[in-house]
Amino acid sequence: MIAPQKMKDFSKYLKQNHSQLRPWASKNGIECYRIYNRNISGIPFTLDFYKNKLHASCFENEIEITDEDVDEILTIAGKTLYIKEDSIFYKYRKKLTDHDQYRKFSAEGKEFTVTENNLRFSVNLSDYLDTGLFLDHRDTRMMVMDNSTNANVLNLFAYTGSFSVYAAAGYARSTTTVDMSNTYLNWAEKNMKLNNFTSKNHRYIHADALSFIKEAKKAKRDKWDLIILDPPTFSNSRKMTGHFDIQKNHADLITDCAQLLSRKGTILFSTNYRKFNMDKKGLKNLIIRDISKETIPVDFQGSKIHRCWTISIR
């Protein structure tokens, strides 16, 4: 059981953080942001606003969290943040072994639209572990927008295509969105349509990103000015040949992508693998700049939620 004082500290923190972040979010047209990020020892939760709803995740921890603890935490969060009980969505995140992957939670299909930096996205808080919009990459997406003018943009491992939306909003000449999940690829196209990006210059390719890169290298036809590379930490999907491990395979992946760049092109590479170590020796012919600090949003300050680099040809 979590001590009563911890619960009081939790409630106090939520009130303080909410009063600080709410004006910032309103001013910037941001409807989705993190309000609590495992800030208090013994309460291993993250809480994210999605408009007038709350997405709560409890992380497997050394300290046992009882069902009563969960109920009390969610009750406190609802009352403190003025969220109705039926608008709180709860997930439990177990620690995975290297070869495990999360599966679908349900099929409720409770999708709704949220706004971020005046762009619209469809999110789903019930059916999947993640919601369709990774909030920690909000500033990274703005960086993509700022660097997409007249650019041909390739979004690999695209998930629901939020980077493609920002690229299109930044007046990209074209976007190519690649994912091996039909569900996520259709979701990406839906997000583009929500923002009226319906030009034929926006392509959606159902493929394993590794196979796509291999075929693009072989064809020697397309070159991209900006390649967004945010691969999973590990994947052993039946839809791909072999498996992918971010630490073992990132140097080959980045090297292959560099061959698809235009002369002054850039790769934006990111990972949330905490133990990741960039293989600079294996990438010595490329210019690598760590921009992690520049891409952590204000609501994630102090966390090591992801790391990010720009990579270009010497």
C-alpha positions in Angstrom: 0.0 0.0 0.0 1.2 3.5 -0.8 1.5 5.7 2.4 -1.1 8.4 2.9 1.5 11.1 2.9 2.7 10.0 -0.6 -0.9 10.4 -1.8 -1.1 13.9 -0.4 2.2 14.7 -2.1 0.9 13.3 -5.3 -2.3 15.5 -5.1 -0.2 18.6 -4.3 2.1 18.0 -7.2 -0.7 17.5 -9.6 -2.3 20.8 -8.6 1.0 22.7 -8.9 2.0 21.2 -12.2 -1.5 21.7 -13.7 -1.5 25.4 -12.7 1.9 25.8 -14.4 1.3 23.9 -17.6 -2.3 24.8 -18.3 -1.6 28.4 -19.4 1.3 27.3 -21.5 -0.8 24.6 -23.3 -3.7 27.0 -23.9 -1.4 29.7 -25.3 0.3 27.3 -27.7 -2.9 25.5 -28.9 -1.8 22.2 -27.3 -4.5 19.9 -26.1 -2.3 16.9 -25.2 0.5 17.1 -22.7 2.1 15.2 -19.8 0.9 16.3 -16.3 2.7 13.7 -14.2 5.9 11.7 -15.1 6.8 9.3 -12.3 7.8 12.3 -10.3 7.3 10.9 -6.8 9.1 7.8 -5.6 6.6 4.9 -5.1 4.0 6.3 -7.5 5.3 4.9 -10.9 2.6 6.5 -13.1 2.5 8.7 -16.1 -0.6 10.9 -16.6 -1.3 12.5 -20.0 -4.0 15.0 -20.9 -5.8 14.4 -24.2 -8.2 17.3 -24.4 -10.8 16.6 -21.7 -9.6 13.0 -21.1 -6.8 11.4 -19.1 -4.5 8.6 -20.2 -2.9 6.9 -17.2 -0.1 4.3 -17.3 1.3 2.4 -14.3 4.8 1.0 -14.8 5.9 -2.3 -13.3 8.0 -1.4 -10.3 10.0 -2.9 -7.5 7.3 -1.6 -5.1 4.0 -3.5 -5.3 1.1 -1.4 -6.4 -2.3 -2.8 -5.2 -5.6 -2.5 -7.0 -6.7 -0.2 -4.1 -3.6 2.0 -4.7 -4.5 2.3 -8.4 -8.1 3.2 -7.6 -7.0 5.9 -5.2 -4.5 7.4 -7.6 -7.0 7.5 -10.4 -9.6 9.0 -8.1 -7.2 11.7 -6.9 -6.1 12.5 -10.4 -9.8 12.7 -11.6 -10.8 15.1 -8.8 -7.7 17.2 -8.9 -7.7 17.6 -12.7 -11.5 17.7 -13.1 -11.7 14.6 -15.3 -14.8 12.4 -15.2 -14.3 8.8 -14.2 -15.5 7.5 -17.6 -12.9 9.7 -19.3 -9.9 8.2 -17.5 -8.1 5.4 -19.5 -5.8 3.1 -17.5 -3.0 0.8 -18.7 -0.5 -1.3 -16.9 2.9 -1.5 -18.6 4.9 -4.6 -17.7 8.6 -4.8 -18.2 9.3 -6.7 -21.4 12.1 -9.1 -22.1 14.1 -8.5 -25.2 11.9 -10.6 -27.5 8.5 -9.5 -26.1 6.1 -7.1 -27.8 2.9 -5.4 -26.6 -0.3 -6.6 -28.1 -3.6 -4.9 -28.7 -5.6 -4.1 -25.6 -9.2 -4.0 -26.8 -11.4 -3.2 -29.8 -13.5 -0.4 -28.3 -12.5 2.0 -31.2 -13.0 5.1 -29.1 -11.2 7.5 -31.4 -11.4 11.2 -31.2 -9.5 14.2 -32.6 -7.1 16.4 -30.7 -5.1 19.5 -31.7 -1.4 20.2 -31.4 0.2 23.3 -32.7 -3.0 23.9 -34.8 -2.7 20.5 -36.5 -5.3 17.8 -35.9 -4.7 14.1 -35.0 -6.9 11.1 -34.3 -6.0 9.4 -31.1 -7.3 6.2 -29.4 -6.9 5.9 -25.7 -8.6 2.5 -25.2 -7.4 0.0 -27.8 -3.6 0.1 -27.7 -0.8 0.6 -25.1 0.1 3.9 -26.9 -2.4 6.4 -28.1 -1.3 7.2 -31.7 0.5 10.4 -30.7 3.9 10.3 -28.9 3.8 13.5 -26.8 7.5 13.6 -26.1 8.3 14.2 -29.8 6.2 17.4 -30.0 9.2 19.6 -30.3 10.9 17.1 -32.7 7.9 17.4 -34.9 8.1 21.2 -35.0 11.8 20.7 -36.0 10.6 18.6 -38.9 8.1 21.3 -39.9 10.8 24.0 -39.8 13.1 21.9 -42.1 10.6 20.6 -44.6 10.1 23.6 -47.0 10.4 22.2 -50.6 11.9 19.0 -49.2 11.2 15.4 -50.2 10.6 13.8 -46.8 10.8 10.1 -46.1 9.1 8.9 -42.8 10.2 5.3 -42.0 8.7 3.2 -39.2 6.0 5.9 -39.5 3.5 4.6 -36.9 0.4 7.0 -37.3 2.3 9.5 -39.5 2.5 12.5 -37.2 5.9 13.4 -38.6 4.4 13.3 -42.1 1.7 15.7 -41.0 4.2 18.2 -39.7 6.3 17.8 -42.8 3.3 18.6 -45.0 2.5 21.6 -42.8 6.0 22.8 -43.4 5.4 22.9 -47.2 7.3 19.7 -48.0 7.4 19.0 -51.8 6.5 15.4 -51.0 6.1 12.9 -48.2 6.6 9.2 -48.3 5.1 7.4 -45.2 6.3 3.8 -44.7 4.9 1.3 -42.1 4.4 -2.5 -42.2 1.1 -2.2 -40.3 -2.0 -1.5 -42.4 -3.8 -0.2 -39.3 -1.1 2.4 -38.6 -0.7 3.3 -42.3 -4.5 3.9 -42.7 -4.3 5.9 -39.4 -1.5 8.0 -40.9 -3.5 8.7 -44.1 -6.5 9.7 -41.9 -4.3 12.2 -39.9 -3.1 13.7 -43.2 -6.7 14.0 -44.4 -7.8 15.6 -41.1 -5.4 18.5 -42.0 -6.4 18.6 -45.7 -3.1 17.1 -47.0 -4.6 15.1 -49.8 -2.2 15.8 -52.7 -0.8 12.9 -54.8 2.6 14.0 -53.6 1.8 12.3 -50.3 2.4 8.6 -50.6 1.7 5.8 -48.2 3.6 2.6 -48.5 2.7 -0.7 -46.8 6.1 -2.3 -46.3 8.7 -3.4 -43.8 10.9 -0.3 -43.6 14.1 -2.4 -43.8 12.9 -4.0 -47.1 11.8 -0.6 -48.4 15.3 0.8 -47.8 16.9 -2.2 -49.5 14.7 -1.9 -52.6 15.2 1.9 -52.7 18.9 1.5 -52.6 18.7 -1.1 -55.4 16.5 1.1 -57.6 18.8 4.2 -57.2 15.8 6.3 -58.3 14.5 8.3 -55.3 16.5 10.6 -53.1 15.2 12.4 -50.0 16.2 15.7 -48.4 14.9 14.6 -44.9 14.6 11.1 -43.6 12.8 10.5 -40.3 14.1 7.4 -38.6 12.4 6.5 -35.3 12.6 2.7 -35.2 11.4 0.4 -32.5 13.9 -0.9 -29.9 13.2 -4.4 -31.0 11.0 -6.1 -33.5 10.4 -9.7 -34.5 7.2 -9.2 -36.4 6.2 -12.0 -38.8 5.9 -9.4 -41.5 9.6 -8.8 -41.6 12.6 -11.0 -42.5 14.6 -11.8 -39.4 14.4 -9.4 -36.5 15.6 -5.9 -35.7 17.6 -4.8 -32.6 18.2 -1.1 -32.3 21.6 -1.4 -30.6 23.0 -4.2 -32.9 21.5 -2.9 -36.2 21.4 0.9 -36.0 24.8 1.5 -37.7 23.8 -0.5 -40.8 20.4 1.0 -40.8 21.7 4.6 -40.7 24.4 3.8 -43.3 21.8 2.4 -45.6 19.5 5.5 -45.1 22.5 7.8 -45.8 22.7 6.3 -49.3 19.1 7.5 -49.9 19.9 11.2 -49.0 20.2 14.0 -51.4 23.6 15.8 -51.4 22.6 18.1 -48.5 20.1 15.9 -46.9 19.6 15.0 -43.2 18.6 12.0 -41.2 16.6 12.7 -38.0 17.3 9.6 -35.9 15.7 8.9 -32.5 15.4 6.1 -30.0 13.8 5.7 -26.5 16.1 2.8 -25.6 17.7 3.9 -22.3 20.9 1.8 -22.8 21.5 3.0 -26.4 25.1 3.7 -27.4 25.7 5.4 -30.8 28.3 3.5 -32.8 30.3 6.5 -33.9 33.2 4.3 -35.2 30.8 2.4 -37.5 29.4 5.8 -38.7 32.7 7.7 -39.0 32.0 8.9 -42.5 28.9 10.7 -41.3 28.4 14.0 -39.4 26.5 13.2 -36.2 25.0 15.9 -33.9 23.2 15.1 -30.6 20.1 17.3 -30.4 18.4 15.4 -27.6 18.2 18.4 -25.2 16.6 20.5 -28.0 13.8 18.0 -28.6 12.6 17.4 -25.0 9.4 19.5 -24.5 8.7 21.5 -21.4 6.3 18.9 -20.0 9.0 16.3 -20.1 11.9 18.4 -18.7 14.2 16.4 -16.5 13.3 13.0 -18.0 15.3 10.8 -20.4 12.3 10.0 -22.5 14.2 9.8 -25.8 17.5 10.7 -27.5 17.8 12.3 -30.9 20.5 13.1 -33.5 20.8 14.7 -36.9 23.0 12.8 -39.3 24.3 14.0 -42.6 27.0 13.2 -45.2 30.5 14.6 -44.8 
